[in-house]
Amino acid sequence: MNPQKKLPDYVYLTPEAAQRQAERTRQGFYNLLPDELLWHRRQHFLQEHGYLLRPRYRKGWKPSWEGTNIAPAFCEDSIVTSRPQVIDATRTEDNALVSIKTVSRKDQELHVAQFLSSFKKTDKNHCVEVLDVLTDPLDTERALMVMPYLRPYNNPEFVTVGDVMDFVHQMLEGLAFMHDHRVAHRDIAPPNVMMDAKALYPSGHHPVKMDYTPDAVYDAIPLSRAEHPVRYYYVDFGISVHFPENSSTMVVGNVGRDDEVPELSSTVPYDAFKADIYALGNLFDKELERRYHRLEFLRPLIDSMKQRQPELRLPAADLVVLYDQILTTLSKNAPRWRLSLKSEGPLERMLNDTVAVAWNGISNMKRYVG
């Protein structure tokens, strides 16, 4: 943080508060955490290979707010990484934001992720790409897997029915792609579905404090998905399985974040592909149809995916066909409809709908005039 730069008034502390923060800093409140120290030790190695960690993790780092009256919360280097095994970095050759994850070379994750990434030129592939793999300098039995930086699929939240229509199609298409290439994800759940949101944040955002600009000072205001489409991805193949051609897809294991998949068992074999289908249907059900108005058209798809008997669930490729058929029944204006939370009251919903119609009119006028 450059103290000479003019900043908004809200970043500055009163003399008394600045003194308290200075004391907390001296006491080590903002020191690197144990997991962060491991990334600090990898920093020079990563830089030599073209990946630059944030200033907090570089050699000789000192808090940028020391000697100023700027609140640490608005200093980028006060922000700690949110997941111990994953860190954000900048690829020096093009300043692209990436994520680096430590993985065991003995586990399936690296193999499955690299296998799926080998089809990167295929539009139907919605599995996160592996950009690079480095040997972990702290443990040669582990690797550092470099991937594009992604953020949660629902942050920012969906605004229109069209946003959801596109999301569901991409997820179904991606699941069909995985299954067609004999891979079962086995852990489909909200934390493992993410998006490349660069189109929504052309000036960027902070990789950890995602609602703020890269310097952590200002609110990062997203553009609309309707005019700036995004791409969604499956991530985290830690318990995924790549089945050999013509082999059975039956597995055992009560695994994955979604414990509502009815057939999960540690002793009785079940079809991993059918379990994936249920888990994705459950995500559509709980995170979309039950949450928002105007998504009733998803109910036939969800009901098909969540059949209690696995053999009654359509294969992923057939679900893509079913969904495309469902979309043909919708009004041509459906994509522009505002999503309203089912938790909204009648008056709140009416007001928000009115505002949405007004903004939609302004947007259309701008496109017409432009």
N, C-alpha and C positions, 0 to 999 in steps of 0.2 A: 504494500500500500504506500503510495507516494503522498506524504503529508502536505506537499506543496500544492497538490491538485485541489481545486475547489470541489468540495463534496456537499451533499445535502445536509441540512442542519441535523437531521435525525441520527446521523452517524456519530455525532460528537457527544461526549460525556461531560457532566458538570465536573468541576475540580474535585469535589469530594468523591464522586463515582470513579473518576480517573485514578485517583489515589488508591481506591480499593482494588481496582483492576490491576494496577501496577503491583500491589502486594500479592495478589493471587498469582500473577505471572511469576514473581520472584519465588513463590512457594512451589512452583512447578505444576500449577493447575492445567496449563496448556502444553505440557511436555508430551512428547510422543508416547503413545501407548505401546505395550509390549508387542502387539501384532504389527504396529506401524514401524517399530524398530527393525523388524525383518525386512520390510520394504526399503527402509533407509539403507540397510546393508546391501540390498540388491541395486540400489540406485545407480552406482557407477557402471556396473555391468550392463544395465538396461540402456544407459546413455550411450555406451560404446556400441550397442546394437541398434541405435536409432530411436530409442524411446525415452522421452523425458518426463520424469515425475514432477508433480507440483512442487513449488519451492519448499514446502514444509518438510519434504523428504530428502532434500539435497544436503550435501555436506556443508557444515557451517551455518545451518539455518538458525536465524534468530527472529523472534516474533516481530512482525513489521509494525505493530502498534506500540512497541516499547518507546518511551519518551514522547508519546503523543497523547492527545485526549480523544482518540478515535476508539470507539467500542470494538473489542475483538470480534464480536459477532458479524461486523461488516468488514472484516479483514479476511481475505480468501485463505490465508495460511493458518487460520484458527480452526478450519473445518477438517474434521477427521474422516477417514474413509469409513464407509458404512458397513462393509463386509470384509472380515479379516483376510479371506482367501482371494479377494478381487480388488484391484486398484485401477484407477483411471490413469492414463498417460497420453502424451502428445507424440505422434509419430513425426520425427523431425524432418523427414523428406518432403512432407506436404502439409504439416500442421494438423493432420486429421486426429480427432479424438478417438482413442481406443481403450479397450478394457483388457487387463492382463489377469489371468487366473492361474493359480497354482493347482496342478493336478498330478496324481500319481501316474507314472508310466505303466504301472501294472494293471490299472483299472480300464474298464471299457470306454470311459468317457472320451479320452483322447482319440482312440481308434474310431469310435462311432462319429465323433464330430468331424474328424478329418475325412472319413469316408463320405459323409453327406456333403461336406464342403467341396469335394471334388466335382460336384455337379453345379458349381456356382453360376454357370451361364444359363441355367434352366430357370425360367420365370416362375415355374410352379414350386421351386424349392424355397421353402420358408424356414429353413434351418440356419441358425447363425453361422456365418463364415469364419473359418479359422485362417487368419492372415499370416501367422507365423508361429513357430514352436521353438522355444529356446530351452536349453538345459538349465535348471535352477542352480545358480551358483552356490546356494546354501545346502543343496541336497541333490546329488546326481540321480537319485531314484525318482525325482520329481521333475516336471516340466512346467514352463511358463507358456501358457496358451494365450496368444494374442488374438483378439476379436474386435470387430467394430464396436464402438460405444453405443449402447442401446438404453432406452428408459422404459418404465412400465407401460404396457399397452394402453392403460386407461388414465394416464397422467400426461396431458390434460384429459379430462373426461370427454366422452362422446357428447356431441351437441345436437346432431341431427340423426334422423333415421338412416340417412345415406351413409353416415359414418359407421353405423353398426352393420349395415348391409355389406359394406366393403370388408370390414373386419371378419365377419363370419365366413365370407367367401374365401378370403386368404387363409384362414385357419383350416377350413375344410380341404382346400387345395393343398396346403402344406402337409396335412395328415395323410391324404391320399398319396402324395409324393413319397413320404417316409415309408408307408406300408408297401407301396409298389417296389421300393428298393429294399424290402425285407427288414426294415427297422421298426421296432416298437419303442416308443418314447418311455412309457411306463410311469411318468410323473407329470402328466399334464394338469396344470393348476395355474391360477393367476400369476404367481411369482415367476413362472417359467415361460410366460408369454410376454414378449417385449416388442418395442417398435423402434425403428430408425426415425427420429423426429427432427432431423436436420431441416426438413422443409417447413416445419412449424416455427423453428427458431433460427432464422437466417443469420442472426448476429450471435448465436450460441446461447448457452446457459451454463450455470455451474454444474459440474458432473455429480456432485453430491447434494448440494443445496439447490435442487433442480428448478425451483420456482424463482431463482434469482439469476441475474446476469453473471457472466464469468468472473467478474470482480467481487461478486457477492454483495453489491451495494444496492442495486435497483431491482424492481420486479421484472421478471422475464415474461413478457406477454406473448402468448402463442398466436399464430395465425390459424385460420380455420382449416380443418381437414378437407372440407368441401372444395376449396380452391387450391389446396396444397396437399395432395394425397400423400399418405405415408405407407410404409411397408412394415408388416408385422412378421415376427420371427419366433420360432420355438428355440429355447435355450436349455442348458443344463441336461446333458445326456449321461449323468452320473450313474443311473441305474438302467439305462437303455440297453436293448439287446439287438444285435445284428444277426439275423438268422441265415444260415447257409441256404442256398437255393434248394428248393424241394424238401426242406426239412420242416418238421412240425413247429408251430408257433405257440405251443403249449408251454407254460411256465408255472412255477410256484413262487410264493412270496407275498406276504401281506405288506406291500411296499407302496411308496408314493404318498404325496400330500393329501390326495383325495381318498379318505377312508370310507366313502359312501359307495364305492364301486362294489356291488353286492357279491361278486364271485371271488374277491380276493381271499387267498388262503395260503398258508405256509405248508400245507400238506396235500391239498387236492389241486391237481393241475387245471389251469384255465387258459383261454386264448388271450394272449397279450394284446393282439390287435383289437379284439372286442372290448377289452378293458380300456384301451385308449379312447375308443369311440364313446363309451359311457362317460369317461372323465371329461372329454371335451363337451359332450352334451350337457353335463352337469355345470360346467363353466358357463355355457350359453344360458342355461336355466337360471342359475343363481345370480350371475353378474349382469345379465341383460334382461331377459323376459320378466323375471320377478321384480326387477329393480325399476324398469321404465314402462311408461305407457307407450302405446302405438307399436309395440313389438309382438303383438299377438300372432303375426304371421310366422313367427319362429316356432310356435307350439307344435305343429306336425313334425318338424325336423327334430326338435328336442325329444318328443315322445318316441320317435323312431330310435334315436340314439340311446335313450334311457330305458329300453325294454329290459325287464328283469331277467329274462332268459337271453343269454348272450347270442345264441344262434338266431334270434329274431332281429338282431340289430343289422342294418344294412352295412355292407363294406364301405369304406371311406370313399372310394371312387363313385359308388352309387349315390352316396349322400350328396356329393357335388352335383350330380344330375338332378336329384330331388330338389335341392335348394334352388338351382337355376329355374326349375319348373315353378317353384313357389314364387320366385321374383316376378315371373311373367304375369302373375295374377294381381300385382300391386298397381296402384295408380301411378302414372308417370310423374306425379307431384310428390309421391311418397318420400323420395330421398331428401326433399327439402323440409319435411315436417320436423318441428322441434321435438327433441326428446324431453319428456317431463318425468321427473321422479315420481314414483307412486306414493312417496311420502309427502309430496306437495299437497297443500290444502286447495280446495276449489278456487278461492279468490287468488291465491298465489299463482296457481296454474294459469288462470285467465289473464292475469297481469303479465306473466312471463310469455305467454303465447302472443299477446298483443305486441309486446316489445320485439319478439322474434320476427313477427310478420313485418313490422316496421323496418327492422334491420335488413331483412331479406329484400324488401322493396328498394331500399337504398343501395344495396349491393347490386341488384339487377340494373338499377339506373346507372350506376358507375360503369358496369360492363357495357351497357348500351351506348353511353356517351363516349366511353373510351374507345 
